[in-house]
Amino acid sequence: MEAALPAERQVDEIESLCMNCHEDGVTRLLLTRIPFFREIIIMSFECPECHFKNSEIQSAGEIQQRGIRYKFKVDSNEDLQRQVVKSDTCVFRIEDIDLEIPAGRGQLTNLEGLLSMVQQDLEAKQEERRQVDETLATQVQGVIDALGAMLDGNKFPFTITINDPAGNSTVEPSPSDRAGKYVRAEFPRTAEQNAALGLGDVPAEDTSTGAPETNIRPEYHSANLFPAEANGKHSRDMPLNVTDDDDIIENEVYAFPASCPGCTAPCTTNMKMVRIPHFSEVVLMSTVCEHCGYRSNEVKSGGEVPEKGRRITLQVNSALDLSRDILKAESCALQCPELSLSVEPGTLGGRFTTVEGLLTQVRDDLKSSIFDADDDYSGVGSGDSMQTAQRSKWNEFFEGLDVAIAGERKFTIILEDPLAGSYVQSFTAPEPDAQITIEDYERTEEEEEELGLRDIKTEGYENGHGESKNETRDRKELEEGTTEKEEIDAEEIAREIKARLGGLDLGDDA
């Protein structure tokens, strides 16, 4: 039986005031679903009197629990056609020319349209700038020319970033994106970002707002995730187990108060350190908010920062290999060449699971973003703007993942972690495993800069006057340069003295 197509979406028309001529105009509202994203409201206004037009978009859902950050490298004309949802809280940047579009009007467009809009807006006031400040107009003209070169395809590649604290912006992905081209990462909002979004510090017990109560299963309440105190009570203002020792005891659960990244209400974060055999210690962290239902689980590697990064290659040859434990640190990138799968650092956060569990999570997260929750690979319900060819590529990608998760296909997993904090279980430990290859590599300067390793105080930090790696390098270069200069000056002085003496032999005492 053929699946029923979704009903035709209804356009609502509302009579509204034109802010240009103060006559009556018409605002049209359309609720639609964006492929690879979620539902949004498209709003369009037109005034029949002065012909003023305006359009923007708003998210039809709630503010997400975490902010979202995208980094996308544009290296072809096809990439300029990638769909972009820019919410009214999103900051859009073109990194190569240091151009930033601040938060403002929400838009549904593509990269070409976004660049064209910026170029046209800058060109509109160029004549006025030239009359007021010729230097400024010349600088702006350089930006306009750079945007034109990007639109003409003469300035590839260039990088754009999208940063949205509300988590309601997106750039269209593609199954053919190679490693490093498309990076998506979530981040917890700061107190300032929550305040800008109108998420005040409302206590969980405050019900004056009339918001419906969130029902959470009893086992997920923070009070049930760790042993109770002797008096049977749990304080939300003080840590539940405080120790004067600096060392964290293995397998001991520690709890400390925190603020929920989603609603800023007080909540509890639980922490436990465990040791992985033949590896090192890791820290398990869990946060549960009883006010809004926010939940997060993270795994962070313990120990010191190693001198080199580590690359782990696992050959998955049978269904038995899918049961191997795997620790993917937040700083680790994951690749499966046979499955055309590439997961950039920070995308999934820290995860301690099995090979099968990791692939299943990647598949479910991608599928829920691209298709509706109750959708199959037929594409019914996934929106009316996804092209057939694009849908076929995604279907092929997901089918390949399903075959790999079922253990019916051989493939390779590559974990590349600049902090060497990732791990794959060996079936022959402590002897070498023939299916696992481990190699250490030198971190690049870009990786060290991104991880903040060059700013770590490495010498004299105990007295508050330490210097970072960058400062140590600059000091050594300065000292070496000074030494060379002193040697050159000494040679010049010796030559000058010899010339003034006229080659006169003054004896050994001279």
C-alpha positions in Angstrom: 0.0 0.0 0.0 1.4 3.4 -1.0 2.2 5.7 2.0 0.0 8.7 2.3 1.7 12.0 1.5 1.6 14.7 4.2 -1.3 17.2 4.0 -0.7 20.4 2.1 0.6 23.0 4.5 -1.7 26.0 5.2 -0.6 29.6 4.8 -2.1 31.9 7.3 -2.7 35.6 6.4 -2.9 38.3 9.0 -3.6 42.0 8.4 -0.9 44.0 10.1 0.5 47.6 10.2 3.2 48.6 7.7 6.1 50.2 9.7 7.2 52.1 6.5 4.0 54.0 5.5 1.7 53.1 8.5 -0.9 51.7 6.2 -2.4 48.2 6.4 -0.4 45.3 4.9 -0.5 41.5 4.9 1.7 39.1 6.9 1.8 35.5 5.7 2.8 32.7 8.0 3.9 29.2 6.9 4.8 26.3 9.3 7.2 24.0 7.5 9.9 21.4 8.3 13.5 21.9 7.0 15.3 18.7 6.0 18.3 18.0 8.3 16.8 20.3 10.9 13.4 20.9 12.5 10.2 22.9 12.0 10.3 26.6 11.5 7.9 29.4 10.8 8.4 31.4 7.6 7.0 35.0 7.8 6.5 37.3 4.9 5.1 40.9 5.0 4.0 43.0 2.0 2.4 46.4 1.9 0.2 47.1 -1.2 0.5 50.9 -0.6 4.2 51.5 -0.5 5.3 48.0 -1.8 7.5 47.5 1.2 8.5 43.8 1.6 10.2 41.9 4.4 10.7 38.3 5.3 12.2 36.3 8.2 12.0 33.0 10.0 11.6 31.9 13.6 12.0 28.6 15.2 8.8 26.8 15.8 10.2 24.8 18.7 11.8 25.7 22.0 15.3 26.9 22.8 17.6 23.9 22.7 19.3 22.6 25.8 22.8 23.4 24.4 24.2 25.9 21.9 25.4 24.9 18.5 28.5 25.8 16.6 29.2 24.9 12.9 32.4 25.3 10.9 32.1 24.7 7.2 34.8 24.9 4.5 33.5 26.1 1.1 35.6 24.8 -1.7 33.2 24.5 -4.7 30.2 26.2 -6.4 28.0 23.3 -5.2 28.8 24.3 -1.6 27.4 27.7 -2.2 24.0 26.1 -2.7 24.0 24.6 0.8 20.8 25.5 2.7 21.3 27.7 5.8 18.9 28.4 8.7 20.1 31.5 10.5 18.0 32.2 13.6 17.7 35.7 15.2 20.2 34.7 17.9 22.9 33.4 15.5 26.3 35.0 14.7 27.6 34.3 11.2 31.2 34.8 10.3 33.4 34.5 7.2 36.7 33.7 8.9 39.1 34.4 5.9 38.1 38.1 5.7 37.2 38.5 9.4 33.6 39.5 8.5 30.9 39.0 11.1 27.1 39.3 10.8 25.8 39.8 14.3 22.6 38.3 15.7 19.5 39.9 14.1 16.8 38.9 11.6 16.3 35.2 11.1 16.8 33.9 7.6 16.2 30.8 5.5 18.5 30.9 2.5 21.7 29.3 1.1 25.3 30.4 1.4 25.2 32.2 -2.0 22.2 34.2 -0.9 23.7 35.1 2.4 26.9 36.3 0.8 25.0 38.2 -1.8 22.9 39.9 0.8 26.0 41.1 2.7 27.6 42.4 -0.5 24.5 44.3 -1.5 24.1 45.9 2.0 27.7 47.1 1.9 27.4 48.5 -1.6 24.3 50.4 -0.8 26.1 53.0 1.3 29.4 53.2 -0.5 28.9 56.6 -2.1 28.1 58.1 1.3 31.2 56.6 2.8 33.4 58.0 0.1 32.1 61.5 0.8 32.7 61.1 4.5 35.8 58.9 4.9 37.7 57.8 1.7 39.9 55.5 3.7 37.0 53.6 5.3 35.3 53.4 1.9 38.5 51.8 0.4 38.6 49.2 3.1 34.9 48.4 2.7 35.5 48.1 -1.1 38.1 45.5 -0.4 35.6 43.4 1.5 33.0 43.9 -1.3 35.5 42.7 -3.9 36.4 39.7 -1.7 32.8 38.7 -1.4 32.4 39.0 -5.2 35.4 36.8 -5.7 33.8 34.2 -3.4 30.5 34.3 -5.3 32.3 34.0 -8.6 34.3 30.9 -7.4 37.7 32.7 -7.5 38.5 32.6 -3.8 38.1 28.9 -2.9 38.5 27.6 -0.3 37.1 29.8 2.5 35.6 29.0 5.9 32.4 30.1 7.5 31.3 29.6 11.1 27.8 29.7 12.7 27.5 30.2 16.4 24.0 30.0 17.9 23.5 29.9 21.7 19.9 28.9 21.2 20.8 25.9 19.1 18.3 26.7 16.4 20.6 27.3 13.4 22.0 24.9 10.9 24.0 24.3 7.7 22.9 21.5 5.4 25.2 18.5 5.6 26.1 16.0 2.9 27.1 12.3 3.0 30.0 13.1 0.8 31.6 15.6 3.2 35.2 14.6 3.9 37.0 14.9 7.2 37.5 18.5 8.3 35.0 20.0 5.9 31.9 20.0 8.0 32.3 20.3 11.8 29.3 20.4 14.2 29.7 20.8 18.0 27.4 21.6 20.9 28.4 23.7 23.9 26.9 24.7 27.2 25.7 28.2 27.4 27.3 30.8 29.7 25.3 32.8 32.2 25.5 35.8 30.0 24.1 33.9 27.0 21.3 32.5 29.1 20.4 36.0 30.2 20.4 37.3 26.6 18.0 34.5 25.7 15.7 35.4 28.6 16.6 32.3 30.6 16.8 33.8 34.1 18.1 32.1 37.2 14.7 30.8 38.3 14.7 28.4 41.3 13.3 25.0 40.5 10.7 25.4 43.3 9.3 28.6 41.7 5.9 27.7 40.1 4.6 31.2 39.8 5.2 31.3 36.1 2.6 28.6 35.6 4.8 26.4 33.5 3.8 22.7 33.5 5.6 20.5 35.9 8.2 18.2 34.3 7.8 14.6 35.3 11.1 12.6 35.5 11.3 8.9 36.2 12.3 8.3 39.8 15.6 6.6 39.0 16.8 9.7 37.1 16.3 12.1 40.0 19.6 13.4 41.2 18.9 12.2 44.8 18.7 8.6 43.6 22.0 8.7 41.7 24.3 8.5 44.7 24.1 7.4 48.4 22.2 9.6 50.8 23.7 11.4 53.7 23.5 10.0 57.2 20.4 12.2 57.9 18.8 11.0 54.7 18.8 14.5 53.1 20.5 15.9 50.1 21.7 19.5 50.0 21.5 21.4 46.7 23.7 24.2 48.1 26.7 22.2 49.3 28.6 19.2 48.0 27.3 15.9 49.3 30.7 14.4 50.0 33.4 16.9 50.8 37.0 15.8 51.5 40.1 17.7 52.4 42.3 15.3 50.4 43.5 16.5 47.0 43.3 13.0 45.5 40.1 11.7 44.1 39.3 8.1 45.3 38.7 5.6 42.6 35.1 4.3 42.3 33.9 6.9 44.8 30.9 9.0 43.7 31.3 12.8 44.2 28.5 15.2 43.9 28.7 19.0 43.7 26.2 21.8 43.0 26.0 23.3 39.5 23.7 25.4 37.3 21.7 23.7 34.6 22.9 24.7 31.1 19.4 24.6 29.8 17.4 26.7 32.3 20.1 28.0 34.8 18.3 26.4 37.8 20.4 24.8 40.5 21.1 21.1 39.8 23.6 18.4 40.9 26.5 17.1 38.9 27.9 13.6 39.9 31.4 12.5 39.2 33.2 9.2 39.5 36.7 8.2 38.5 37.3 4.6 37.2 40.4 2.9 35.8 40.3 1.2 32.5 42.6 -1.9 32.4 45.8 -1.4 30.3 44.9 2.3 29.8 44.4 5.0 32.4 41.8 6.5 34.6 38.7 8.3 33.2 36.2 10.6 34.9 32.5 9.8 34.4 30.2 12.9 34.8 26.4 13.0 35.0 24.1 16.0 35.3 20.4 15.9 35.9 18.1 18.9 36.2 14.9 18.2 38.1 13.4 21.5 36.9 13.5 21.2 33.1 14.6 17.6 32.6 18.0 18.3 31.2 20.3 15.3 31.2 23.9 14.9 30.1 26.5 12.2 30.5 30.2 12.8 29.7 33.4 10.9 29.9 36.7 12.8 30.4 40.1 11.4 30.3 42.3 11.7 33.4 46.0 12.1 33.8 48.5 14.6 32.4 48.6 15.9 28.9 51.0 13.7 26.9 53.8 15.0 24.6 52.3 13.5 21.5 48.9 12.7 20.0 47.8 9.1 19.3 46.2 7.5 16.3 44.4 4.1 16.9 43.3 1.9 14.0 40.9 -1.0 14.6 40.1 -3.6 11.9 36.5 -4.8 12.5 36.3 -8.2 10.9 33.4 -9.9 12.7 30.4 -9.3 14.9 32.7 -10.1 17.9 34.7 -7.0 17.3 31.5 -4.9 17.7 31.5 -5.8 21.4 34.9 -4.2 22.1 34.8 -1.4 24.6 35.7 2.0 23.1 36.5 5.3 24.7 36.1 8.3 22.4 37.3 11.4 24.1 35.8 14.8 23.3 39.0 15.8 21.5 39.0 12.7 19.3 38.1 12.5 15.6 36.6 9.3 14.3 36.7 8.0 10.7 35.4 4.9 8.9 36.6 5.1 5.3 34.6 2.1 4.1 31.4 3.6 5.5 32.1 7.2 4.4 31.7 8.3 8.0 33.7 11.1 9.6 33.0 12.5 13.1 34.9 15.6 14.0 36.1 16.4 17.6 33.5 17.6 19.9 30.5 16.4 17.9 29.5 13.5 20.2 31.4 14.7 23.3 33.1 12.0 25.4 31.7 8.5 25.1 32.6 5.2 26.8 30.6 2.5 25.0 31.1 -0.4 22.6 31.9 -0.2 18.9 28.3 -1.2 18.1 26.9 1.4 20.6 29.0 4.2 19.1 27.9 3.5 15.5 24.3 3.1 16.6 24.4 6.5 18.3 25.9 8.1 15.2 23.3 6.6 13.0 20.4 7.5 15.3 21.5 11.1 15.8 22.0 11.6 12.1 18.7 9.9 11.1 16.7 11.9 13.6 18.2 15.1 12.2 17.5 14.2 8.5 14.3 12.2 8.7 11.3 12.5 11.0 11.3 10.3 14.1 8.6 8.0 12.6 10.0 8.1 9.1 11.7 5.2 7.2 14.2 5.5 4.4 11.5 6.2 1.9 11.7 9.8 2.9 8.0 10.3 3.6 7.6 13.0 6.2 11.1 14.4 5.9 10.0 17.6 4.3 9.1 18.7 0.8 12.4 20.3 -0.2 14.8 17.4 0.0 16.0 16.5 -3.5 15.6 12.9 -4.7 19.3 12.5 -5.5 20.2 13.8 -2.1 17.7 11.5 -0.4 19.2 8.5 -2.3 22.7 9.3 -1.1 21.5 9.4 2.6 19.6 6.2 2.1 22.7 4.5 0.8 24.7 5.9 3.7 22.3 4.7 6.4 21.9 1.2 4.8 25.7 0.8 4.9 25.7 1.7 8.6 23.0 -0.8 9.3 25.0 -3.6 7.6 28.1 -2.7 9.6 26.1 -2.5 12.9 24.7 -6.0 12.1 28.3 -7.4 11.8 27.8 -8.3 8.1 30.6 -6.1 6.7 34.2 -5.5 7.4 35.4 -2.0 8.1 38.0 0.1 9.8 37.7 2.6 12.7 40.4 5.3 13.0 40.5 7.3 16.2 42.8 10.3 16.1 43.2 12.1 19.4 45.7 14.9 19.9 45.4 14.4 23.7 45.9 10.6 23.4 42.9 10.1 25.7 41.0 7.6 23.6 41.0 3.8 23.9 39.9 0.6 22.1 39.7 -2.7 24.1 42.3 -5.3 23.2 41.2 -9.0 23.3 44.9 -10.1 23.8 46.0 -7.6 26.4 48.7 -7.2 27.6 50.0 -8.9 24.4 49.6 -6.9 21.1 46.4 -7.2 19.2 46.8 -8.0 15.5 43.7 -6.0 14.7 44.7 -2.8 16.6 47.5 -0.5 15.4 48.6 2.3 17.7 50.9 5.1 16.6 52.0 8.3 18.2 52.3 11.5 16.2 53.5 15.1 16.7 50.7 17.5 17.2 50.4 20.4 14.8 50.6 24.0 15.9 46.9 24.4 15.0 45.9 21.5 17.3 47.9 22.9 20.2 46.5 26.4 19.7 42.9 25.0 19.5 43.4 22.9 22.6 45.0 25.8 24.5 48.2 23.9 25.2 50.4 26.8 24.1 48.9 29.0 26.8 49.5 26.6 29.7 52.0 27.9 32.3 54.8 25.4 32.2 57.6 27.1 34.2 57.3 29.0 37.5 53.5 28.6 37.7 53.7 28.0 41.5 54.6 31.7 42.2 52.1 33.2 39.8 54.7 34.4 37.3 54.7 31.4 35.0 55.1 31.6 31.3 53.2 29.7 28.6 54.7 27.7 25.8 54.4 30.7 23.5 56.1 32.9 26.0 58.9 30.4 26.6 59.5 30.1 22.8 59.6 33.9 22.4 62.0 34.3 25.3 64.3 31.7 24.0 64.3 33.2 20.5 65.0 36.6 22.0 67.8 35.2 24.1 69.4 33.5 21.1 69.0 36.6 19.0 70.6 38.7 21.8 73.6 36.3 22.2 74.2 36.4 18.4 74.1 40.2 18.5 76.5 40.3 21.4 79.0 38.1 19.5 78.7 40.3 16.4 79.3 43.5 18.5 82.4 41.9 20.2 83.9 41.1 16.8 83.3 44.6 15.5 84.9 46.2 18.6 88.0 43.9 18.2 88.4 44.9 14.6 88.1 48.6 15.4 90.8 48.3 18.2 93.1 46.5 15.9 92.7 49.1 13.2 93.4 52.0 15.6 96.6 50.3 16.9 97.8 50.0 13.3 98.9 46.5 13.7 101.4 47.6 16.4 102.8 44.6 18.3 102.3 45.4 22.0 103.6 42.1 23.3 101.7 39.4 25.1 100.6 41.6 28.0 98.6 43.7 25.6 
